[in-house]
């Protein structure tokens, strides 16, 4: 295999753009398969969004389990994800990664494991560098290079100083982590309301993979214009990595949500990841979250997933300067939050209507509360203004069952994609992000190895 290093010219078997979960998984798998590997990362440090995650690697156990949550998922890609997950976890163990006990019922239906994510990324890097490959940071990819037949044969890049780098590669894997860091792509590919949404991932995932792929002729899958993220307190204007879980309102599915007109607008019980998408489209992309003390004690202050800390998120949000209020009665609560721009008359009526209907005729609720319906009737009562935040986009690059990037006339030779650069795996619900990088990173690398081995044979 070629493995030539020059000051400004590199020639490798596999070029991988991105050093997060998908990129480093693909790199380690490719190195194990005997390919020479170069990983380039736009950020000054490697790891991507995986490096600032809590290391929960989980997904759906079957296609059918996710279809019950999200009927419009891509059945081929979700089947690959579900079937490839446990073998990929065994592969992680073979790398020497310590994998925790299996966790069941994540997001009600999923299964997975918690790992030391930094140990995993470091072991992947060691596999690459131990085989003579490279990981280079601070590199921006300007364009993919295509030959006369339309095959991707490398890329033109620049380093942190702006000096040019030319890479020749027999296969290129896009693993740049989605486009959530780009306001123009969020506005155009998700919703105009998403232009200013808060970011709860690494800011360098700004659509490089998508832009490069489309310039090479790839198709975009809109993913139902959905995205993954969580509701967070308002009016915070930025989030730091420690905030991504500690102040995320993971338990909003047990609360009620009202828009500024004082109306419920979604089935909250579907979960915070879906509530997050629904709030984006409300006036001002804001909502009022209301809970009683039973929800606070039994849900909000308990770990959402085993291993997470249980914290009083109302108290934490108030410390951060968010709009939070508690009161002995719902009427007092409604009066207080009117100053935040929520219609107190309509809000009070909506709360009373909900409590009466949830108690006497829950089947008549509109919107429904399909998974856990009960009145909010245990004082004190709590209210918080919330806003959406994005972790990654559901839309992305179209790929086939081998991870090859697809254009209008079929697969684009020499180009693959992995992780959340791939579009359409989810459209509304959520079944893990790290697992997508793990499974599709391995898939892309193994496809590259098979193609190169076949051509050399």
C-alpha beads as a LAMMPS data file, in Angstrom:
LAMMPS data file: protein, C-alpha beads

457 atoms
456 bonds

1 atom types
1 bond types

-500.0 500.0 xlo xhi
-500.0 500.0 ylo yhi
-500.0 500.0 zlo zhi

Masses

1 110.0

Atoms # bond

1 1 1 0.000 0.000 0.000
2 1 1 1.198 3.534 -0.708
3 1 1 2.318 5.483 2.333
4 1 1 4.406 8.432 1.158
5 1 1 4.776 11.590 3.263
6 1 1 6.053 14.845 1.792
7 1 1 6.001 18.425 3.114
8 1 1 3.034 19.500 1.012
9 1 1 2.042 16.347 -0.836
10 1 1 0.618 13.202 0.667
11 1 1 -0.367 9.968 -0.990
12 1 1 -2.448 7.485 0.993
13 1 1 -4.935 4.722 0.530
14 1 1 -7.631 6.379 2.632
15 1 1 -8.144 10.042 3.431
16 1 1 -10.577 10.658 6.301
17 1 1 -12.041 14.101 6.922
18 1 1 -12.920 14.442 10.605
19 1 1 -11.542 12.987 13.821
20 1 1 -14.710 12.374 15.829
21 1 1 -16.412 9.059 16.474
22 1 1 -16.988 8.223 12.817
23 1 1 -13.630 9.437 11.568
24 1 1 -11.478 7.761 14.207
25 1 1 -13.466 4.531 14.003
26 1 1 -13.017 4.451 10.237
27 1 1 -9.334 5.268 10.623
28 1 1 -8.677 2.487 13.119
29 1 1 -10.612 -0.070 11.068
30 1 1 -8.810 0.935 7.867
31 1 1 -5.429 0.701 9.599
32 1 1 -6.302 -2.761 10.901
33 1 1 -7.188 -3.746 7.347
34 1 1 -3.706 -2.811 6.172
35 1 1 -4.490 0.532 4.508
36 1 1 -2.385 3.655 4.835
37 1 1 -4.479 6.338 6.524
38 1 1 -4.468 10.103 6.870
39 1 1 -7.014 11.746 9.171
40 1 1 -7.387 15.516 8.849
41 1 1 -9.265 17.630 11.360
42 1 1 -10.369 21.227 10.902
43 1 1 -10.316 22.000 14.640
44 1 1 -7.054 22.626 16.512
45 1 1 -7.654 19.503 18.610
46 1 1 -9.071 16.103 17.623
47 1 1 -12.181 14.381 18.931
48 1 1 -15.081 16.302 17.437
49 1 1 -18.367 16.210 19.309
50 1 1 -17.546 12.722 20.578
51 1 1 -14.689 14.183 22.588
52 1 1 -17.068 16.370 24.579
53 1 1 -19.752 13.705 25.016
54 1 1 -20.496 11.502 28.014
55 1 1 -19.600 8.335 26.111
56 1 1 -23.049 6.712 25.887
57 1 1 -22.878 4.449 22.846
58 1 1 -26.418 3.240 22.223
59 1 1 -28.990 2.676 19.524
60 1 1 -32.135 0.796 18.579
61 1 1 -32.067 -3.000 18.930
62 1 1 -34.145 -3.491 15.777
63 1 1 -35.488 -1.588 12.798
64 1 1 -39.031 -2.149 14.038
65 1 1 -38.316 -0.632 17.450
66 1 1 -37.199 2.631 15.867
67 1 1 -39.967 2.619 13.263
68 1 1 -42.460 2.630 16.142
69 1 1 -40.916 5.970 17.168
70 1 1 -40.093 7.318 13.717
71 1 1 -41.912 5.597 10.820
72 1 1 -40.046 7.584 8.130
73 1 1 -36.535 6.350 8.950
74 1 1 -34.432 4.819 6.185
75 1 1 -35.085 1.085 6.699
76 1 1 -31.885 -0.029 4.997
77 1 1 -29.588 2.246 6.992
78 1 1 -31.369 1.631 10.299
79 1 1 -31.128 -2.121 9.760
80 1 1 -27.397 -1.744 9.197
81 1 1 -27.155 0.330 12.370
82 1 1 -29.156 -2.089 14.509
83 1 1 -27.514 -5.260 13.172
84 1 1 -24.006 -3.853 13.221
85 1 1 -24.097 -2.369 16.706
86 1 1 -23.216 -5.305 18.971
87 1 1 -20.461 -6.599 16.634
88 1 1 -19.014 -3.089 16.653
89 1 1 -19.097 -3.043 20.457
90 1 1 -17.163 -6.327 20.463
91 1 1 -14.669 -4.675 18.100
92 1 1 -14.243 -1.842 20.620
93 1 1 -13.506 -4.406 23.304
94 1 1 -10.894 -5.970 21.039
95 1 1 -9.232 -2.554 20.850
96 1 1 -8.858 -2.741 24.612
97 1 1 -11.672 -0.359 25.501
98 1 1 -13.458 -1.060 28.771
99 1 1 -17.176 -1.277 28.023
100 1 1 -19.670 -0.814 30.842
101 1 1 -22.650 -3.003 31.648
102 1 1 -25.387 -3.105 29.056
103 1 1 -28.068 -0.458 29.668
104 1 1 -31.597 -1.243 28.549
105 1 1 -34.560 1.041 27.896
106 1 1 -32.624 4.132 26.833
107 1 1 -35.219 6.580 25.469
108 1 1 -37.697 3.784 26.305
109 1 1 -36.577 1.403 23.530
110 1 1 -32.804 1.565 23.040
111 1 1 -29.867 -0.376 24.416
112 1 1 -26.220 0.475 24.790
113 1 1 -23.139 0.946 26.903
114 1 1 -21.117 3.725 28.471
115 1 1 -17.415 3.912 27.622
116 1 1 -14.504 6.181 28.409
117 1 1 -14.762 8.104 25.165
118 1 1 -11.295 9.628 25.429
119 1 1 -9.724 6.213 25.914
120 1 1 -11.581 4.993 22.840
121 1 1 -10.454 7.890 20.654
122 1 1 -6.874 7.527 21.890
123 1 1 -6.852 3.811 21.115
124 1 1 -8.131 4.496 17.615
125 1 1 -5.381 7.046 17.119
126 1 1 -2.785 4.600 18.427
127 1 1 -3.990 1.993 15.917
128 1 1 -3.577 4.493 13.072
129 1 1 -0.191 5.832 14.099
130 1 1 1.050 2.365 15.029
131 1 1 0.391 1.326 11.433
132 1 1 2.304 4.324 10.079
133 1 1 -0.683 6.621 9.506
134 1 1 -1.235 10.241 10.530
135 1 1 -3.690 12.488 12.313
136 1 1 -3.259 16.175 11.479
137 1 1 -5.271 19.021 13.053
138 1 1 -5.910 22.587 11.959
139 1 1 -6.415 21.549 8.331
140 1 1 -9.194 22.977 6.153
141 1 1 -10.314 21.021 3.109
142 1 1 -10.911 23.383 0.179
143 1 1 -12.199 20.951 -2.414
144 1 1 -12.278 17.336 -3.462
145 1 1 -10.231 16.484 -6.537
146 1 1 -12.006 14.503 -9.261
147 1 1 -10.411 12.833 -12.240
148 1 1 -11.788 12.951 -15.789
149 1 1 -14.103 10.049 -15.055
150 1 1 -15.636 11.833 -12.051
151 1 1 -13.880 9.689 -9.456
152 1 1 -12.697 11.373 -6.245
153 1 1 -8.922 10.969 -6.121
154 1 1 -7.959 13.238 -3.235
155 1 1 -8.359 16.745 -1.906
156 1 1 -6.815 20.179 -1.839
157 1 1 -6.329 21.550 1.658
158 1 1 -4.574 24.231 3.653
159 1 1 -2.922 24.051 7.039
160 1 1 -3.359 26.410 9.984
161 1 1 -0.950 28.884 8.375
162 1 1 -2.803 28.830 5.061
163 1 1 -0.123 26.834 3.270
164 1 1 -1.489 24.455 0.628
165 1 1 -1.571 20.688 1.051
166 1 1 -2.382 18.278 -1.753
167 1 1 -3.514 14.780 -0.869
168 1 1 -3.859 11.905 -3.291
169 1 1 -6.178 9.229 -1.950
170 1 1 -7.661 6.131 -3.454
171 1 1 -10.694 6.392 -1.177
172 1 1 -11.970 9.405 0.786
173 1 1 -14.317 9.174 3.779
174 1 1 -16.371 12.173 4.890
175 1 1 -16.862 12.163 8.665
176 1 1 -17.097 15.857 9.526
177 1 1 -19.925 15.606 12.041
178 1 1 -22.883 17.248 10.310
179 1 1 -23.761 20.872 9.583
180 1 1 -25.188 22.078 12.906
181 1 1 -22.341 24.583 13.287
182 1 1 -23.320 26.518 10.123
183 1 1 -26.115 29.075 10.492
184 1 1 -26.748 29.269 6.739
185 1 1 -27.162 25.509 6.394
186 1 1 -29.342 25.299 9.499
187 1 1 -31.619 28.018 8.107
188 1 1 -31.767 26.538 4.618
189 1 1 -31.838 22.809 5.364
190 1 1 -33.763 22.679 8.669
191 1 1 -35.810 25.849 9.161
192 1 1 -35.327 29.623 8.983
193 1 1 -35.985 29.566 12.733
194 1 1 -32.848 27.428 13.201
195 1 1 -30.484 30.179 12.038
196 1 1 -29.849 31.403 15.593
197 1 1 -30.483 28.202 17.540
198 1 1 -28.048 27.406 20.370
199 1 1 -25.345 24.844 19.611
200 1 1 -24.709 21.911 21.954
201 1 1 -21.900 20.258 20.003
202 1 1 -18.475 21.184 18.696
203 1 1 -18.627 24.324 16.567
204 1 1 -16.325 22.943 13.863
205 1 1 -19.019 20.622 12.511
206 1 1 -20.088 23.298 10.054
207 1 1 -21.113 21.306 7.009
208 1 1 -17.719 20.771 5.378
209 1 1 -18.611 17.215 4.410
210 1 1 -21.957 18.205 2.923
211 1 1 -20.554 21.142 0.957
212 1 1 -17.686 19.056 -0.413
213 1 1 -19.975 16.166 -1.311
214 1 1 -22.526 18.345 -3.082
215 1 1 -19.766 20.073 -5.057
216 1 1 -18.741 16.586 -6.211
217 1 1 -22.305 15.789 -7.303
218 1 1 -23.777 14.154 -4.200
219 1 1 -27.460 14.270 -3.321
220 1 1 -28.871 15.731 -0.101
221 1 1 -31.377 13.805 2.017
222 1 1 -33.423 16.274 4.032
223 1 1 -34.093 13.929 6.956
224 1 1 -37.587 15.348 7.343
225 1 1 -35.917 18.640 8.314
226 1 1 -35.421 17.117 11.749
227 1 1 -32.492 17.422 14.114
228 1 1 -31.343 16.096 17.468
229 1 1 -30.905 18.282 20.525
230 1 1 -32.526 19.201 23.827
231 1 1 -34.455 22.041 25.362
232 1 1 -32.365 24.337 27.539
233 1 1 -33.223 27.320 29.750
234 1 1 -33.855 30.738 28.238
235 1 1 -32.537 33.378 27.759
236 1 1 -29.060 31.766 27.830
237 1 1 -27.098 32.864 24.751
238 1 1 -24.395 30.177 24.675
239 1 1 -23.621 26.737 26.029
240 1 1 -20.351 25.227 27.232
241 1 1 -19.737 21.464 27.063
242 1 1 -20.520 20.913 30.778
243 1 1 -23.945 22.463 30.106
244 1 1 -24.863 20.032 27.356
245 1 1 -26.397 17.547 29.809
246 1 1 -26.528 19.311 33.169
247 1 1 -29.022 21.989 32.095
248 1 1 -30.721 20.067 29.264
249 1 1 -34.376 19.483 30.120
250 1 1 -34.223 15.763 29.373
251 1 1 -37.354 15.148 31.434
252 1 1 -39.597 17.623 29.605
253 1 1 -41.701 14.685 28.455
254 1 1 -43.170 14.589 31.962
255 1 1 -43.906 18.338 31.978
256 1 1 -46.242 20.564 29.991
257 1 1 -45.202 23.048 27.306
258 1 1 -47.057 26.212 26.286
259 1 1 -46.331 28.787 23.606
260 1 1 -46.571 32.538 24.106
261 1 1 -50.283 32.422 23.306
262 1 1 -50.694 30.177 26.359
263 1 1 -51.526 27.071 24.329
264 1 1 -50.190 23.515 24.373
265 1 1 -48.801 22.686 20.920
266 1 1 -47.307 19.197 21.063
267 1 1 -47.561 15.796 22.727
268 1 1 -44.868 16.395 25.347
269 1 1 -44.793 12.728 26.358
270 1 1 -42.983 11.786 23.130
271 1 1 -39.804 13.055 24.752
272 1 1 -37.530 16.059 25.018
273 1 1 -35.722 15.369 21.748
274 1 1 -39.058 15.741 19.914
275 1 1 -40.231 18.624 22.099
276 1 1 -37.022 20.395 21.157
277 1 1 -37.942 20.267 17.468
278 1 1 -41.508 21.398 18.170
279 1 1 -40.444 24.451 20.195
280 1 1 -38.241 25.664 17.339
281 1 1 -41.323 26.395 15.236
282 1 1 -43.227 28.253 17.955
283 1 1 -43.297 32.087 18.049
284 1 1 -39.856 33.314 19.017
285 1 1 -38.722 29.673 19.314
286 1 1 -39.579 29.833 23.000
287 1 1 -41.956 27.914 25.258
288 1 1 -42.985 27.785 28.889
289 1 1 -42.226 24.507 30.654
290 1 1 -44.465 23.800 33.651
291 1 1 -44.060 21.069 36.267
292 1 1 -45.332 20.271 39.734
293 1 1 -43.306 19.069 42.699
294 1 1 -43.964 15.405 41.977
295 1 1 -42.412 15.746 38.520
296 1 1 -39.481 17.670 39.984
297 1 1 -38.803 15.056 42.688
298 1 1 -39.626 11.848 40.813
299 1 1 -38.333 12.759 37.364
300 1 1 -36.211 15.874 37.030
301 1 1 -34.007 15.123 40.045
302 1 1 -33.398 11.496 39.010
303 1 1 -30.845 10.294 36.421
304 1 1 -32.315 10.184 32.940
305 1 1 -29.954 7.343 32.013
306 1 1 -28.015 5.248 34.566
307 1 1 -24.678 6.904 35.234
308 1 1 -25.928 10.451 34.787
309 1 1 -26.186 12.753 37.800
310 1 1 -29.580 13.710 39.154
311 1 1 -29.798 17.467 39.722
312 1 1 -32.461 20.070 40.422
313 1 1 -32.461 21.679 36.997
314 1 1 -34.806 24.448 38.055
315 1 1 -32.334 25.560 40.717
316 1 1 -29.382 25.175 38.357
317 1 1 -31.096 27.189 35.625
318 1 1 -31.965 29.936 38.102
319 1 1 -28.308 30.126 39.125
320 1 1 -27.423 30.646 35.470
321 1 1 -29.790 33.602 35.178
322 1 1 -32.595 31.828 33.318
323 1 1 -36.267 32.651 33.696
324 1 1 -37.473 30.330 36.459
325 1 1 -40.296 30.787 38.944
326 1 1 -42.011 28.685 41.596
327 1 1 -45.328 29.301 43.336
328 1 1 -47.697 27.653 45.788
329 1 1 -50.584 27.765 43.326
330 1 1 -50.971 27.557 39.571
331 1 1 -52.788 30.892 39.518
332 1 1 -49.848 32.614 41.216
333 1 1 -47.472 30.921 38.778
334 1 1 -49.483 32.083 35.775
335 1 1 -49.590 35.662 37.031
336 1 1 -45.816 35.767 37.507
337 1 1 -44.861 34.390 34.075
338 1 1 -47.083 36.881 32.287
339 1 1 -44.171 39.292 32.591
340 1 1 -42.132 36.944 30.349
341 1 1 -44.488 37.453 27.412
342 1 1 -46.849 34.499 27.929
343 1 1 -50.573 35.259 27.838
344 1 1 -51.627 34.709 31.475
345 1 1 -55.357 34.426 30.801
346 1 1 -55.004 31.833 28.060
347 1 1 -52.263 30.026 29.974
348 1 1 -54.384 29.738 33.092
349 1 1 -57.298 28.400 31.077
350 1 1 -55.089 25.904 29.250
351 1 1 -53.629 24.587 32.506
352 1 1 -57.038 24.185 34.080
353 1 1 -58.423 22.500 30.968
354 1 1 -55.480 20.114 30.839
355 1 1 -55.760 19.121 34.506
356 1 1 -59.515 18.565 34.276
357 1 1 -59.313 16.550 31.048
358 1 1 -56.263 14.534 32.144
359 1 1 -58.141 13.554 35.291
360 1 1 -61.607 12.900 33.836
361 1 1 -61.206 12.043 30.129
362 1 1 -57.523 11.774 29.104
363 1 1 -58.463 10.318 25.729
364 1 1 -59.935 13.716 24.792
365 1 1 -56.720 15.689 25.288
366 1 1 -55.651 17.731 22.261
367 1 1 -52.751 17.591 21.683
368 1 1 -52.749 14.129 23.264
369 1 1 -50.470 12.889 26.005
370 1 1 -49.987 9.360 24.783
371 1 1 -47.347 7.910 27.082
372 1 1 -47.936 9.274 30.571
373 1 1 -50.887 11.485 31.265
374 1 1 -51.710 12.877 34.689
375 1 1 -52.672 16.256 36.153
376 1 1 -50.106 18.666 37.545
377 1 1 -51.582 18.983 41.028
378 1 1 -48.828 18.629 43.634
379 1 1 -47.581 22.023 44.893
380 1 1 -45.328 23.878 44.667
381 1 1 -45.433 24.488 40.919
382 1 1 -42.491 25.399 38.685
383 1 1 -42.140 27.272 35.407
384 1 1 -39.134 27.842 33.166
385 1 1 -38.802 29.537 29.821
386 1 1 -37.039 27.121 27.457
387 1 1 -35.472 27.287 24.017
388 1 1 -34.223 24.653 21.568
389 1 1 -30.595 23.639 21.101
390 1 1 -29.084 21.517 18.323
391 1 1 -26.584 18.671 18.615
392 1 1 -26.630 17.391 15.050
393 1 1 -28.680 17.548 11.888
394 1 1 -30.754 14.659 10.528
395 1 1 -30.391 15.768 6.928
396 1 1 -27.170 14.982 5.124
397 1 1 -25.404 13.125 2.358
398 1 1 -27.139 10.277 0.547
399 1 1 -25.260 6.966 0.795
400 1 1 -25.944 3.410 -0.286
401 1 1 -25.845 0.273 1.842
402 1 1 -22.039 0.193 1.589
403 1 1 -21.544 3.772 2.772
404 1 1 -20.713 5.044 -0.723
405 1 1 -21.836 8.590 -1.473
406 1 1 -24.605 8.679 -4.079
407 1 1 -25.221 11.242 -6.810
408 1 1 -27.956 11.523 -9.402
409 1 1 -26.395 8.845 -11.579
410 1 1 -25.372 6.468 -8.832
411 1 1 -22.431 6.086 -6.434
412 1 1 -19.581 8.581 -6.721
413 1 1 -16.469 6.472 -7.049
414 1 1 -13.804 6.981 -4.400
415 1 1 -16.108 8.789 -1.948
416 1 1 -17.758 7.436 1.203
417 1 1 -19.462 9.011 4.214
418 1 1 -20.051 8.004 7.823
419 1 1 -21.602 9.156 11.076
420 1 1 -23.964 12.110 11.119
421 1 1 -22.698 13.327 7.738
422 1 1 -25.105 10.656 6.423
423 1 1 -28.662 11.875 5.895
424 1 1 -32.040 10.305 6.560
425 1 1 -31.134 7.699 9.157
426 1 1 -33.522 9.499 11.535
427 1 1 -36.212 12.028 10.649
428 1 1 -37.987 12.763 13.950
429 1 1 -36.912 10.439 16.746
430 1 1 -33.399 9.683 18.010
431 1 1 -31.441 6.484 18.525
432 1 1 -27.929 7.616 19.357
433 1 1 -25.164 9.606 17.725
434 1 1 -21.977 7.829 18.804
435 1 1 -23.386 4.494 17.630
436 1 1 -23.884 5.944 14.160
437 1 1 -20.231 6.953 14.043
438 1 1 -19.139 3.550 15.299
439 1 1 -21.199 1.411 12.929
440 1 1 -21.004 3.536 9.770
441 1 1 -17.360 4.431 10.363
442 1 1 -16.474 0.750 10.331
443 1 1 -18.736 0.174 7.317
444 1 1 -17.056 2.898 5.257
445 1 1 -13.566 1.669 6.120
446 1 1 -14.380 -1.943 5.320
447 1 1 -15.951 -0.915 2.021
448 1 1 -12.788 1.012 1.155
449 1 1 -10.596 -1.950 2.085
450 1 1 -12.692 -4.405 0.079
451 1 1 -12.643 -2.199 -3.003
452 1 1 -8.898 -1.579 -2.839
453 1 1 -8.116 -5.240 -2.196
454 1 1 -10.316 -6.327 -5.096
455 1 1 -8.646 -3.868 -7.433
456 1 1 -5.197 -5.048 -6.439
457 1 1 -6.001 -8.720 -6.670

Bonds

1 1 1 2
2 1 2 3
3 1 3 4
4 1 4 5
5 1 5 6
6 1 6 7
7 1 7 8
8 1 8 9
9 1 9 10
10 1 10 11
11 1 11 12
12 1 12 13
13 1 13 14
14 1 14 15
15 1 15 16
16 1 16 17
17 1 17 18
18 1 18 19
19 1 19 20
20 1 20 21
21 1 21 22
22 1 22 23
23 1 23 24
24 1 24 25
25 1 25 26
26 1 26 27
27 1 27 28
28 1 28 29
29 1 29 30
30 1 30 31
31 1 31 32
32 1 32 33
33 1 33 34
34 1 34 35
35 1 35 36
36 1 36 37
37 1 37 38
38 1 38 39
39 1 39 40
40 1 40 41
41 1 41 42
42 1 42 43
43 1 43 44
44 1 44 45
45 1 45 46
46 1 46 47
47 1 47 48
48 1 48 49
49 1 49 50
50 1 50 51
51 1 51 52
52 1 52 53
53 1 53 54
54 1 54 55
55 1 55 56
56 1 56 57
57 1 57 58
58 1 58 59
59 1 59 60
60 1 60 61
61 1 61 62
62 1 62 63
63 1 63 64
64 1 64 65
65 1 65 66
66 1 66 67
67 1 67 68
68 1 68 69
69 1 69 70
70 1 70 71
71 1 71 72
72 1 72 73
73 1 73 74
74 1 74 75
75 1 75 76
76 1 76 77
77 1 77 78
78 1 78 79
79 1 79 80
80 1 80 81
81 1 81 82
82 1 82 83
83 1 83 84
84 1 84 85
85 1 85 86
86 1 86 87
87 1 87 88
88 1 88 89
89 1 89 90
90 1 90 91
91 1 91 92
92 1 92 93
93 1 93 94
94 1 94 95
95 1 95 96
96 1 96 97
97 1 97 98
98 1 98 99
99 1 99 100
100 1 100 101
101 1 101 102
102 1 102 103
103 1 103 104
104 1 104 105
105 1 105 106
106 1 106 107
107 1 107 108
108 1 108 109
109 1 109 110
110 1 110 111
111 1 111 112
112 1 112 113
113 1 113 114
114 1 114 115
115 1 115 116
116 1 116 117
117 1 117 118
118 1 118 119
119 1 119 120
120 1 120 121
121 1 121 122
122 1 122 123
123 1 123 124
124 1 124 125
125 1 125 126
126 1 126 127
127 1 127 128
128 1 128 129
129 1 129 130
130 1 130 131
131 1 131 132
132 1 132 133
133 1 133 134
134 1 134 135
135 1 135 136
136 1 136 137
137 1 137 138
138 1 138 139
139 1 139 140
140 1 140 141
141 1 141 142
142 1 142 143
143 1 143 144
144 1 144 145
145 1 145 146
146 1 146 147
147 1 147 148
148 1 148 149
149 1 149 150
150 1 150 151
151 1 151 152
152 1 152 153
153 1 153 154
154 1 154 155
155 1 155 156
156 1 156 157
157 1 157 158
158 1 158 159
159 1 159 160
160 1 160 161
161 1 161 162
162 1 162 163
163 1 163 164
164 1 164 165
165 1 165 166
166 1 166 167
167 1 167 168
168 1 168 169
169 1 169 170
170 1 170 171
171 1 171 172
172 1 172 173
173 1 173 174
174 1 174 175
175 1 175 176
176 1 176 177
177 1 177 178
178 1 178 179
179 1 179 180
180 1 180 181
181 1 181 182
182 1 182 183
183 1 183 184
184 1 184 185
185 1 185 186
186 1 186 187
187 1 187 188
188 1 188 189
189 1 189 190
190 1 190 191
191 1 191 192
192 1 192 193
193 1 193 194
194 1 194 195
195 1 195 196
196 1 196 197
197 1 197 198
198 1 198 199
199 1 199 200
200 1 200 201
201 1 201 202
202 1 202 203
203 1 203 204
204 1 204 205
205 1 205 206
206 1 206 207
207 1 207 208
208 1 208 209
209 1 209 210
210 1 210 211
211 1 211 212
212 1 212 213
213 1 213 214
214 1 214 215
215 1 215 216
216 1 216 217
217 1 217 218
218 1 218 219
219 1 219 220
220 1 220 221
221 1 221 222
222 1 222 223
223 1 223 224
224 1 224 225
225 1 225 226
226 1 226 227
227 1 227 228
228 1 228 229
229 1 229 230
230 1 230 231
231 1 231 232
232 1 232 233
233 1 233 234
234 1 234 235
235 1 235 236
236 1 236 237
237 1 237 238
238 1 238 239
239 1 239 240
240 1 240 241
241 1 241 242
242 1 242 243
243 1 243 244
244 1 244 245
245 1 245 246
246 1 246 247
247 1 247 248
248 1 248 249
249 1 249 250
250 1 250 251
251 1 251 252
252 1 252 253
253 1 253 254
254 1 254 255
255 1 255 256
256 1 256 257
257 1 257 258
258 1 258 259
259 1 259 260
260 1 260 261
261 1 261 262
262 1 262 263
263 1 263 264
264 1 264 265
265 1 265 266
266 1 266 267
267 1 267 268
268 1 268 269
269 1 269 270
270 1 270 271
271 1 271 272
272 1 272 273
273 1 273 274
274 1 274 275
275 1 275 276
276 1 276 277
277 1 277 278
278 1 278 279
279 1 279 280
280 1 280 281
281 1 281 282
282 1 282 283
283 1 283 284
284 1 284 285
285 1 285 286
286 1 286 287
287 1 287 288
288 1 288 289
289 1 289 290
290 1 290 291
291 1 291 292
292 1 292 293
293 1 293 294
294 1 294 295
295 1 295 296
296 1 296 297
297 1 297 298
298 1 298 299
299 1 299 300
300 1 300 301
301 1 301 302
302 1 302 303
303 1 303 304
304 1 304 305
305 1 305 306
306 1 306 307
307 1 307 308
308 1 308 309
309 1 309 310
310 1 310 311
311 1 311 312
312 1 312 313
313 1 313 314
314 1 314 315
315 1 315 316
316 1 316 317
317 1 317 318
318 1 318 319
319 1 319 320
320 1 320 321
321 1 321 322
322 1 322 323
323 1 323 324
324 1 324 325
325 1 325 326
326 1 326 327
327 1 327 328
328 1 328 329
329 1 329 330
330 1 330 331
331 1 331 332
332 1 332 333
333 1 333 334
334 1 334 335
335 1 335 336
336 1 336 337
337 1 337 338
338 1 338 339
339 1 339 340
340 1 340 341
341 1 341 342
342 1 342 343
343 1 343 344
344 1 344 345
345 1 345 346
346 1 346 347
347 1 347 348
348 1 348 349
349 1 349 350
350 1 350 351
351 1 351 352
352 1 352 353
353 1 353 354
354 1 354 355
355 1 355 356
356 1 356 357
357 1 357 358
358 1 358 359
359 1 359 360
360 1 360 361
361 1 361 362
362 1 362 363
363 1 363 364
364 1 364 365
365 1 365 366
366 1 366 367
367 1 367 368
368 1 368 369
369 1 369 370
370 1 370 371
371 1 371 372
372 1 372 373
373 1 373 374
374 1 374 375
375 1 375 376
376 1 376 377
377 1 377 378
378 1 378 379
379 1 379 380
380 1 380 381
381 1 381 382
382 1 382 383
383 1 383 384
384 1 384 385
385 1 385 386
386 1 386 387
387 1 387 388
388 1 388 389
389 1 389 390
390 1 390 391
391 1 391 392
392 1 392 393
393 1 393 394
394 1 394 395
395 1 395 396
396 1 396 397
397 1 397 398
398 1 398 399
399 1 399 400
400 1 400 401
401 1 401 402
402 1 402 403
403 1 403 404
404 1 404 405
405 1 405 406
406 1 406 407
407 1 407 408
408 1 408 409
409 1 409 410
410 1 410 411
411 1 411 412
412 1 412 413
413 1 413 414
414 1 414 415
415 1 415 416
416 1 416 417
417 1 417 418
418 1 418 419
419 1 419 420
420 1 420 421
421 1 421 422
422 1 422 423
423 1 423 424
424 1 424 425
425 1 425 426
426 1 426 427
427 1 427 428
428 1 428 429
429 1 429 430
430 1 430 431
431 1 431 432
432 1 432 433
433 1 433 434
434 1 434 435
435 1 435 436
436 1 436 437
437 1 437 438
438 1 438 439
439 1 439 440
440 1 440 441
441 1 441 442
442 1 442 443
443 1 443 444
444 1 444 445
445 1 445 446
446 1 446 447
447 1 447 448
448 1 448 449
449 1 449 450
450 1 450 451
451 1 451 452
452 1 452 453
453 1 453 454
454 1 454 455
455 1 455 456
456 1 456 457
